[in-house]
Amino acid sequence: MLSAVSIAQSTFGVILGTVTDVSGAAVAGAVIRITNTDENTVRELTTNESGSFEAVNSKPGHYKVEASAKGFQLSTASELTLTSRQTLRVDMALKVGDVSEVVNVEGSTGVITTDTQMVATAINAEKLATLPGNVRAADSTSPYNLIALLPGVQSDNSGNFTIQGNLPSQTQYSVDGISTTQVTGNGPSRKSFTSMEMIAEIKVQGVGNTAEYGQSGDVTTISKSGTNDFHGAAFWYHQNRALDANRYGALTKPQKVANDVGGSGGGPVTIPHVYNGKNKTFFFADFERFTFPRGATIQNRVPTEAVRNGDFRNEGVTVYDPTTGQPFANNVIPANRISDVSKKLLSLYPLPNAGDLTKIHDANFIANRDNSYNSNQYDIRVDHYLTSKQSVYARWTWLKTTTNTPKPLALPSGTADENSKMFVVSHNYTLKPNLLNEFRFGFSLFDNANAMPFDGPRFTNSLGLVGIGPKFPYNGLPDIDIDGQVQSLDVDRVDGFGKSHTFQYTDNLTWIKGRHTMKFGGDIRHMRAGSDLGFIGGDNYGNYSFDGTFSQNAVGDFLLGLPVGTAFAIVKNDNDGRTNHYAVYAQDSYRVSPKLTLEFGLRYEYHPSYKDSGGNIGNFDPSVPKSGRVVYPTGTEANLAPGYLASFNACPAFNSTAGPSANGAPCTPVFSASAAGLPEGLRFVPKLRFLPRFGFAYRPFTNGKTVIRGGAGLYNVVVLGSVFYSLTGTLQSDARQFLNPDLQGKPTFAWPNINAGGSGIVSDSFGNAYFGTANSIDFKDPKSYQWNFSVDREIARSTGLRVSYIGQRTLSLVWAPDLNQSYYSTQFYAAQPLSRRPFPNWGVVNTRATGASAIYHAGQVELNHHLSSTLQLNSTYTFASNLADNQGPSSTGFAGETGGGRSMDTYNRASEHGPVYATRRHRWITTAVYELPFGRGRTYGSHMNKAADAVIGGWRLSSSFLAQSGPYMTPTFSGGDPSGTGSGRIGRTQHPDRVGDGNLSNPTRDKWADIGAFVCPGSPNWQATKPCRTGISPTSDPAPIGRFGNSGVGIIHGPSTINLSAGLAKTVNLTERFKLKVEGTFTNVLNHTNLADPNLSIDSSSFGKITSARASEFGGSRTGQVSARIEF
């Protein structure tokens, strides 16, 4: 009997089994010979007193297992396939006889899990190549989107995944055991994969992970290795718009011609007359190039040649002379009055080329620009057996993508480069037959960089603006805003960058003792998250606004060099967060009897918060009544912005509470981390995070075809860069603002001056200071309690059925309240005294707090059939409930590690408790690959001639089918303040009142929701689709009613998704070794329209209507892909 299961985080697998005689008695001392048939390498073991054997740290591949003992016939199981992290059970019953007699055991990799609680699934290289996902020649060559086809995986509109109810941030992504999770945002890097040519399989684990795992979800990509036979391929994948259907509502198809070409190959490393690596040294390598030429149309509103020269006679406006208050003669600004700065800036504005060239209008300049996307990637892996006890492998991956990025006006196009470098080296050492060690080191480096062939500092210095430059820390341009009358110059910084770096050291020691398989290990990760830092657009180059204050025309003010206001911010250092994470674990798989296995484990993790090397972080401590306390990294006082400190009545001296009071509140103390008793990451972290795990697997019947299994565990939710980034920049945002008009509305300065003097610090009125985002000082990493129960049954050869219940409770999730939300009131917020606020000298104090929760329940049924000669099929139905209270007032996807949107009500998080938007109540996903049974070597026509086989034989069908119910959506509005807390005045999304169900029995795209079921709180005369302004203006709007709307989260059921994708392939044998494979695949082959979400903003003119189609999960309009491969 053979069966399989996934195991812990090592990328190797396990082959184990029990040897008995025909009566069922254990055969101790039997010799087990395990041969990797790909490499012709052999391991020999002997069975223990229970007749059991276990070959841990076995490399994924194809195997033959032989069992022999004195007085018994030789028993052989052939054609076995071991995947990564899999436990392959090979039980053998020996028959009495001579050892020279051979008994063959029917080979299979097993279709049910027999020895652990874990629920896992995988997609192997063959399925990756055949399933109709069309990812090889799409916007990238990443297989990321194919993960959504696996059981238990759910995608949202942005392509973020949950696995068996885990949030996206609860899943670890890795390649060959080295983390590829983005440390900047705690999600997958969609380009953090090897080429699909290099992928042996992608394994997804979401339930019952052992103590070797910190997270409850895990997605691992395993690379291919070479074998004793040379093999490889040359390939071409192609997409173009002729294969696609029109997008929903579109009249034409966008231009599309995409090609992915390359090759791969591997085998033994052989240097003629020098080295023969057969059975010892192997390689596999690939290269692919993806090209996606495409264009983008730039449409700008630009000044005419006449207006550039000051002539407004064709514009239908009157331009006034600010010095006299009278119109300019003939409506023309004299040439000597046009600012030299403006003239130079106009060199960046092209002349009109579309429509009426004599008058400013929308899209009077149109240009087609290159927006091409290209990528190059190569991978190489080398495996080597040092001795019979030691082996190593190393892999290197390099990927570079380049996107041409069109810029507005006459600016040259830029580029956006993404570079991925991944490396791993692994050493596997059999110290003793029962003691094995695996050490692994690797790194994943993801960098992106923008560039533009334009010397921003030189150009800006040529403008001669007084008060900025001459040195600039980055390449950029001033931000020029001309009040929408012409295109703004707002490219700002053009050399932005980002980096996500992980260096990882992992060691796993396995000790087999009797019935116990014990494992001990540790994991150390050094992580770095970096990005450019910016505050107010142009920052060091300045922001300049023109609105017609002086000449009654914004373009006129621009030509005169008279901004209504200017601002600049001094950016010194970019973000550079670094931290180390540590974990150790111990676990034991105890085989109590041949039928029962128990798993115990304990994990410890310690995750210090990020520190910024430049000191560009700050935090707000609400523990000090009325004033709060601001904290900053020790020794970085020089980075703090004087203007910002003045805005919230900071105490005059650092690390002091002495100073003048305001608004009934003392001055706000500003403390260094050391003086405040905080770590330099400015928040505490849990130091005693112990994570126990337990599981069992019971095979009640002797045939081993039924398994009852389950378990429970506590899992950590790792907090990475998104939480760190929320602390960056607030205290260092040294923004200076200068208003130009004097009390009589006359200009006080003109270009090249950017101000009329003064510091630009606006500090006279407290109560408006904005703290970008703080972190809870006593921050607790989220944690999840997970439990599961499954019954598995092998119902036929190569066919298994699994029925599971999965539950998970996650606590201490991050949510985003405003710590300075005022209390409920029936008084207009603007009329309330500042003393009613928790912190009177502050306006908004956003924060990332912990304390939210989620609970998930699911029933799941999976049917799995594989390794028959013709059909591989997986069909999974999931019935799920997922409730959370950290989604924000309105969600359109899964919450990230920082939660959903800003919370509506700080004092009532339960108002945002409800179904998680993207978790579907019902989801049925089926994938199948069917080799048609016609042709040579197949069921029908197995002996037909080659000519007939070339036509009839070698056909393969592939398909994926998805049917799921719709998302849970939430009606909202913005702009009103019925609670009197000021939430609506700062842009918080809010809930209306609900006076009916809101769902319709027969919804249509024009009326998906009952718009009469929702009303504006406190506004009895409000009409649907009109603005809800309760509590805004004392002179024109209804007064606040002292509460938020009572409508809940996730109460409207969105449109369902149905999608069938299909492919047809043909294989032609060119020679004994060479094959030609041609294929055509189509996503949404029937072009079924899957409607997108309706607009549920009650103040929108399209409230309740659907105006677009869904594009995620292959549910968009039909796309086609053709390919050709020559394989050998």
Stockholm file with secondary structure:
# STOCKHOLM 1.0

chainA/1-1128         MLSAVSIAQSTFGVILGTVTDVSGAAVAGAVIRITNTDENTVRELTTNESGSFEAVNSKPGHYKVEASAKGFQLSTASELTLTSRQTLRVDMALKVGDVSEVVNVEGSTGVITTDTQMVATAINAEKLATLPGNVRAADSTSPYNLIALLPGVQSDNSGNFTIQGNLPSQTQYSVDGISTTQVTGNGPSRKSFTSMEMIAEIKVQGVGNTAEYGQSGDVTTISKSGTNDFHGAAFWYHQNRALDANRYGALTKPQKVANDVGGSGGGPVTIPHVYNGKNKTFFFADFERFTFPRGATIQNRVPTEAVRNGDFRNEGVTVYDPTTGQPFANNVIPANRISDVSKKLLSLYPLPNAGDLTKIHDANFIANRDNSYNSNQYDIRVDHYLTSKQSVYARWTWLKTTTNTPKPLALPSGTADENSKMFVVSHNYTLKPNLLNEFRFGFSLFDNANAMPFDGPRFTNSLGLVGIGPKFPYNGLPDIDIDGQVQSLDVDRVDGFGKSHTFQYTDNLTWIKGRHTMKFGGDIRHMRAGSDLGFIGGDNYGNYSFDGTFSQNAVGDFLLGLPVGTAFAIVKNDNDGRTNHYAVYAQDSYRVSPKLTLEFGLRYEYHPSYKDSGGNIGNFDPSVPKSGRVVYPTGTEANLAPGYLASFNACPAFNSTAGPSANGAPCTPVFSASAAGLPEGLRFVPKLRFLPRFGFAYRPFTNGKTVIRGGAGLYNVVVLGSVFYSLTGTLQSDARQFLNPDLQGKPTFAWPNINAGGSGIVSDSFGNAYFGTANSIDFKDPKSYQWNFSVDREIARSTGLRVSYIGQRTLSLVWAPDLNQSYYSTQFYAAQPLSRRPFPNWGVVNTRATGASAIYHAGQVELNHHLSSTLQLNSTYTFASNLADNQGPSSTGFAGETGGGRSMDTYNRASEHGPVYATRRHRWITTAVYELPFGRGRTYGSHMNKAADAVIGGWRLSSSFLAQSGPYMTPTFSGGDPSGTGSGRIGRTQHPDRVGDGNLSNPTRDKWADIGAFVCPGSPNWQATKPCRTGISPTSDPAPIGRFGNSGVGIIHGPSTINLSAGLAKTVNLTERFKLKVEGTFTNVLNHTNLADPNLSIDSSSFGKITSARASEFGGSRTGQVSARIEF
#=GR chainA/1-1128 SS CEEEEECSSSSCEEEEEEEEETTSCBCTTCEEEEEETTTTEEEEEECCTTSEEEEEEECSEEEEEEEECTTBCEEEEEEEEECTTEEEEECEEECBSCTTSEEEECCCCCSSCCSCSCEEEEEEHHHHHHSSCCCTTSSSCCCGGGGGGSTTEEECTTCCEEETTCCGGGEEEEETTEECEETTTTEECTTCSCCTTTEEEEEEEEECCCTTCSSSEEEEEEECCCCSSCEEEEEEEEEEGGGSCCCTTCSSCCCCEEEEEEEEEEEECEETTTEECTTTEEEEEEEEEEEECCEEEEEECCCCHHHHTTBCTTTTCCCBCTTTSSBCGGGBCCGGGSCHHHHHHHTTSCCCCSSCTTSCCTTCEEEEEECCEEEEEEEEEEEEESSSSEEEEEEEEEEEEEEEECCSTTCCCEEEEEEEEEEEEEEEEEEETTEEEEEEEEEEEEEEEEECSCCHHHHHHHHTCBTSCSCCSSCBCCEEECTTTSCCBCCCBSSCEEEEEEEEEEEEEEEEETTEEEEEEEEEEEEEEEECCCSSTTGGGCEEECCSTTTSSHHHHHHHTCCSEEEEECCCCCEEEEEEEEEEEEEEEEECSSSEEEEEEEEEEECCCCEETTCCBCEEETTSTTTCEEEECTTCGGGSCHHHHHHTTBCSSTTCCCSCCBTTBCCBCEEEHHHHTCCTTSSCCCSCEEEEEEEEEECCSTTCCEEEEEEEEEEECCCCHHHHHTTBSTTTCCEEEEECBCTTSCBSCCTTBSCSSSCCCCCSSCSCEEEEEEECTTCCCCEEEEEEEEEEEEEETTEEEEEEEEEEEEEEEEECCBTTCCCCCSSCGGGSCGGGSSSTTEEEEEEEEEEEEEEEEEEEEEEEECSSSSEEEEEEEEEEEEEESCSCSSCSSCCBTTBSSCCSCTTCGGGGCEECTTCCSEEEEEEEEEECSBSTTSSBSTTCCHHHHHHHSCEEEEEEEEEECCCEECCBBCSCCTTSSSTGGGTCCBCCEECSCCEEEEEETTEEECGGGEECTTCTTCCTTSCCCTTSCTTTSCCCCSSCCCCCSSCEECCCEEEEEEEEEEEEECSSSCEEEEEEEEETTTCCCCBCCCCCBTTSTTTTCCCSBCCTTTTSSCEEEEEEEEEC
#=GC SS_cons          CEEEEECSSSSCEEEEEEEEETTSCBCTTCEEEEEETTTTEEEEEECCTTSEEEEEEECSEEEEEEEECTTBCEEEEEEEEECTTEEEEECEEECBSCTTSEEEECCCCCSSCCSCSCEEEEEEHHHHHHSSCCCTTSSSCCCGGGGGGSTTEEECTTCCEEETTCCGGGEEEEETTEECEETTTTEECTTCSCCTTTEEEEEEEEECCCTTCSSSEEEEEEECCCCSSCEEEEEEEEEEGGGSCCCTTCSSCCCCEEEEEEEEEEEECEETTTEECTTTEEEEEEEEEEEECCEEEEEECCCCHHHHTTBCTTTTCCCBCTTTSSBCGGGBCCGGGSCHHHHHHHTTSCCCCSSCTTSCCTTCEEEEEECCEEEEEEEEEEEEESSSSEEEEEEEEEEEEEEEECCSTTCCCEEEEEEEEEEEEEEEEEEETTEEEEEEEEEEEEEEEEECSCCHHHHHHHHTCBTSCSCCSSCBCCEEECTTTSCCBCCCBSSCEEEEEEEEEEEEEEEEETTEEEEEEEEEEEEEEEECCCSSTTGGGCEEECCSTTTSSHHHHHHHTCCSEEEEECCCCCEEEEEEEEEEEEEEEEECSSSEEEEEEEEEEECCCCEETTCCBCEEETTSTTTCEEEECTTCGGGSCHHHHHHTTBCSSTTCCCSCCBTTBCCBCEEEHHHHTCCTTSSCCCSCEEEEEEEEEECCSTTCCEEEEEEEEEEECCCCHHHHHTTBSTTTCCEEEEECBCTTSCBSCCTTBSCSSSCCCCCSSCSCEEEEEEECTTCCCCEEEEEEEEEEEEEETTEEEEEEEEEEEEEEEEECCBTTCCCCCSSCGGGSCGGGSSSTTEEEEEEEEEEEEEEEEEEEEEEEECSSSSEEEEEEEEEEEEEESCSCSSCSSCCBTTBSSCCSCTTCGGGGCEECTTCCSEEEEEEEEEECSBSTTSSBSTTCCHHHHHHHSCEEEEEEEEEECCCEECCBBCSCCTTSSSTGGGTCCBCCEECSCCEEEEEETTEEECGGGEECTTCTTCCTTSCCCTTSCTTTSCCCCSSCCCCCSSCEECCCEEEEEEEEEEEEECSSSCEEEEEEEEETTTCCCCBCCCCCBTTSTTTTCCCSBCCTTTTSSCEEEEEEEEEC
//
